[in-house]
């Protein structure tokens, strides 16, 4: 559901839909019925916290992507990434996995054997970045960033970790293809943070707590995606401890189509990818021949009428 406000700083407030993916309830803020993208961000999921007992865990089976980069970021727990390019990487809280699908890649995300044996917690987010047209068919790639490798700002009750792009004079080493920023912002009670207007499109996603925006009535709580007006002066205030994700960038070079796990500027490219997956022509993950089947064809036709 999407709510609209006429305030001076806010363009939209988006409340995510909840979906089950691989036995994990996720809250999907992008894309929504009224807002497809913020900068190059075309998809934003948050999940957890969920507690797994012994013998339990997350199982997102092998599935394909084209035309995008995925960013997986954990706040609690750990998860094992495997893909058809041969990358195997454990992701732990505070770290970032960036996978560039480009011309096509298959990956899975599962609980590791130790977590599955003993149980544990899981909480995090996954974002998708639509690629510029010139890079939609780029070679697939993967990058893992540890906590020390991510630039930070600290002071006056504010802690910011930059995950991707450039922001406030910081630049992450994450290998992206467009002008963007993605940051984890933690505020102590009473702290204030001024969000610069250096990027045209900006939004904040509240992970927990309530925040206020100076000059705007009301508070914004957990799981709300607050889309900000371009050029507006934004000061975020935290009456109590709060955590949120900041994201945005410059508008992408034209419309993007999205169906299932495929993103492209060309509908025919998505149809090709769907048929390739149906016929099992994508490369497989070494040692894992399981897969998620293609959804019903009627969903393809419905998406391309939008």
GUROBA-64958 format. One line per 8 residues: number of its first residue (from 1); their letters; for each residue x, y, z of C-alpha. Coordinates in steps of 0.25 Angstrom, whole numbers. Example, Ala and Ser with C-alpha at 12.3 -4.5 7.8 and 13.67 -1.06 7.14 Angstrom:
<sites>
1 = as = 49,-18,31  55,-4,29
</sites>
This chain:
<sites>
1 = xxxxxxxx = 0,0,0  5,14,-3  1,26,5  3,41,-1  6,53,7  6,68,3  17,72,12  29,80,8
9 = xxxxxxxx = 39,70,9  32,57,5  27,51,-8  22,38,-4  21,28,8  21,14,4  17,2,12  23,-11,8
17 = xxxxxxxx = 15,-24,4  19,-37,11  23,-49,3  28,-63,6  41,-66,-1  48,-79,2  41,-80,16  45,-66,20
25 = xxxxxxxx = 35,-55,21  40,-42,14  34,-28,13  35,-22,-1  36,-7,-2  40,-6,-17  34,-8,-27  21,-3,-22
33 = xxxxxxxx = 8,0,-30  11,15,-29  26,15,-29  35,6,-38  49,12,-35  57,22,-26  70,25,-34  75,12,-40
41 = xxxxxxxx = 68,4,-28  57,-4,-34  55,-14,-23  56,-14,-8  53,-25,2  55,-26,17  54,-39,25  54,-43,39
49 = xxxxxxxx = 57,-44,50  54,-58,50  59,-69,59  62,-83,54  63,-95,63  72,-107,61  70,-113,47  63,-101,42
57 = xxxxxxxx = 68,-90,33  66,-81,20  66,-88,7  65,-79,-5  68,-89,-16  75,-86,-29  69,-76,-38  74,-67,-49
65 = xxxxxxxx = 76,-52,-51  79,-42,-63  81,-27,-64  83,-24,-50  92,-24,-38  88,-30,-25  92,-25,-11  90,-34,1
73 = xxxxxxxx = 93,-28,15  91,-35,28  88,-28,41  87,-41,49  92,-55,46  99,-61,34  95,-67,20  103,-75,10
81 = xxxxxxxx = 103,-70,-5  106,-79,-16  106,-75,-31  108,-81,-45  121,-73,-47  127,-82,-36  126,-72,-24  123,-78,-10
89 = xxxxxxxx = 123,-67,1  118,-67,15  111,-54,18  111,-49,32  105,-37,40  110,-24,35  116,-29,22  111,-27,8
97 = xxxxxxxx = 110,-37,-4  109,-30,-17  106,-39,-29  105,-33,-43  96,-42,-52  98,-34,-65  96,-44,-76  91,-55,-67
105 = xxxxxxxx = 95,-62,-54  88,-73,-45  90,-72,-30  85,-78,-17  84,-73,-2  83,-83,9  87,-84,24  100,-90,26
113 = xxxxxxxx = 102,-104,31  106,-99,45  94,-90,46  85,-101,41  91,-111,52  90,-101,64  79,-91,60  81,-76,60
121 = xxxxxxxx = 75,-62,56  74,-55,42  71,-41,39  75,-33,27  71,-26,14  73,-29,-1  73,-17,-11  74,-18,-27
129 = xxxxxxxx = 80,-8,-35  76,-7,-50  88,-6,-59  89,5,-69  86,1,-83  101,1,-87  104,-9,-76  91,-18,-76
137 = xxxxxxxx = 99,-29,-83  112,-28,-75  120,-40,-71  114,-46,-58  122,-43,-45  123,-44,-30  129,-35,-19  129,-38,-4
145 = xxxxxxxx = 132,-26,6  135,-28,20  132,-18,31  146,-11,32  145,-9,17  132,0,17  135,14,20  128,20,32
153 = xxxxxxxx = 124,34,39  123,35,54  119,46,64  108,53,72  100,40,73  101,37,58  107,25,52  107,23,37
161 = xxxxxxxx = 113,12,29  113,14,14  110,1,6  111,6,-8  113,19,-16  117,32,-11  111,41,0  116,52,9
169 = xxxxxxxx = 130,51,3  131,36,5  132,26,-6  130,11,-5  139,2,-12  126,-6,-17  126,-8,-32  114,-1,-37
177 = xxxxxxxx = 110,5,-51  103,18,-48  102,30,-38  96,25,-25  97,24,-10  93,13,0  96,14,14  92,9,28
185 = xxxxxxxx = 89,20,38  88,18,53  83,29,62  84,30,77  73,37,85  72,51,82  82,50,70  80,58,57
193 = xxxxxxxx = 85,56,43  85,65,31  83,57,18  89,65,7  82,67,-7  94,63,-15  86,52,-21  73,55,-29
201 = xxxxxxxx = 65,44,-24  66,40,-9  58,31,1  60,26,15  55,12,20  52,11,35  58,-2,40  54,0,55
209 = xxxxxxxx = 50,12,63  42,25,60  48,37,53  44,51,50  47,60,38  49,75,42  37,83,37  29,71,34
217 = xxxxxxxx = 18,67,44  17,53,50  27,41,51  31,30,42  32,16,47  38,3,44  36,-3,30  32,11,24
225 = xxxxxxxx = 39,15,11  39,30,11  42,36,-3  47,50,-2  45,62,-11  57,65,-20  65,77,-15  58,77,-1
233 = xxxxxxxx = 65,80,12  65,68,20  68,67,35  65,54,41  62,54,56  62,42,66  53,43,78  59,29,82
241 = xxxxxxxx = 69,20,77  66,17,62  72,10,50  69,13,35  75,11,21  78,23,12  77,20,-3  76,27,-16
249 = xxxxxxxx = 83,33,-28  81,39,-41  69,34,-50  73,23,-59  74,25,-74  60,21,-78  49,11,-73  52,-3,-68
257 = xxxxxxxx = 43,-15,-69  43,-25,-57  37,-39,-57  41,-49,-46  56,-48,-45  59,-41,-58  61,-26,-61  63,-20,-75
265 = xxxxxxxx = 60,-8,-83  55,-18,-94  43,-26,-92  48,-36,-102  61,-39,-94  52,-43,-82  44,-52,-91  57,-58,-96
273 = xxxxxxxx = 62,-60,-81  49,-66,-77  50,-76,-88  64,-79,-85  61,-82,-71  49,-91,-75  58,-99,-84  69,-99,-73
281 = xxxxxxxx = 79,-92,-82  85,-84,-71  98,-89,-65  96,-97,-52  102,-95,-39  113,-105,-37  108,-117,-29  94,-112,-28
289 = xxxxxxxx = 84,-115,-39  72,-111,-31  64,-99,-36  52,-90,-35  42,-92,-47  38,-80,-55  25,-74,-51  12,-76,-59
297 = xxxxxxxx = 13,-69,-73  0,-60,-70  9,-52,-60  19,-49,-71  7,-43,-80  1,-36,-68  15,-29,-65  17,-24,-79
305 = xx = 3,-17,-80  7,-8,-69
</sites>
